[in-house]
Amino acid sequence: MLLKNALELSKSINEDRRIMYDALQKKGISDPEVRKISQQLNKKIIALQKMMNEMDSMLGESSL
């Protein structure tokens, strides 16, 4: 379940990156929409890092 959620979040991150890149090209870095997408993207990246750390911990515990 955790792996599935991580994969879905990773896909969402990639989609947000594409959207942000497109908005950045059209509107520039200081546009509020670009900043909003960037902030959402940062939150998702942090959430994915936490999931990865949790999976690492689970794998580490099983090898003890």
C-alpha positions in Angstrom: 0.0 0.0 0.0 2.8 2.4 0.9 4.6 1.7 -2.3 1.5 2.2 -4.4 0.9 5.6 -2.7 4.5 6.6 -3.3 4.2 5.7 -7.0 1.0 7.6 -7.4 2.5 10.6 -5.6 5.6 10.4 -7.8 3.3 10.5 -10.9 1.5 13.5 -9.5 4.9 15.3 -8.8 5.9 14.7 -12.4 2.6 16.1 -13.7 2.9 19.1 -11.4 6.5 19.7 -12.7 5.2 19.7 -16.3 2.4 22.1 -15.4 4.8 24.4 -13.5 7.3 24.4 -16.3 4.5 25.4 -18.8 3.2 28.1 -16.5 6.7 29.4 -15.9 7.4 29.6 -19.7 4.2 31.6 -20.2 3.9 33.7 -17.1 7.4 34.0 -15.5 8.8 33.1 -12.2 7.1 35.8 -10.1 3.5 34.9 -11.3 1.3 33.9 -8.3 0.1 30.7 -10.2 3.7 29.6 -10.7 4.5 30.2 -7.0 1.3 28.3 -5.9 2.2 25.3 -8.1 5.8 25.4 -6.8 4.6 25.4 -3.2 2.3 22.5 -3.8 5.1 20.6 -5.6 7.4 21.2 -2.6 4.8 19.7 -0.2 4.4 16.7 -2.4 8.1 16.2 -2.7 8.5 16.4 1.1 5.6 13.9 1.5 7.3 11.5 -1.0 10.6 11.8 0.9 8.8 10.9 4.1 7.3 7.9 2.5 10.6 6.8 1.2 12.2 7.1 4.6 9.3 5.1 6.1 9.9 2.3 3.5 13.6 2.4 4.3 12.9 2.0 8.0 10.5 -0.9 7.3 13.1 -2.6 5.2 15.8 -1.9 7.8 13.7 -3.4 10.6 12.9 -6.6 8.6 16.6 -7.3 8.1 17.5 -7.2 11.8 
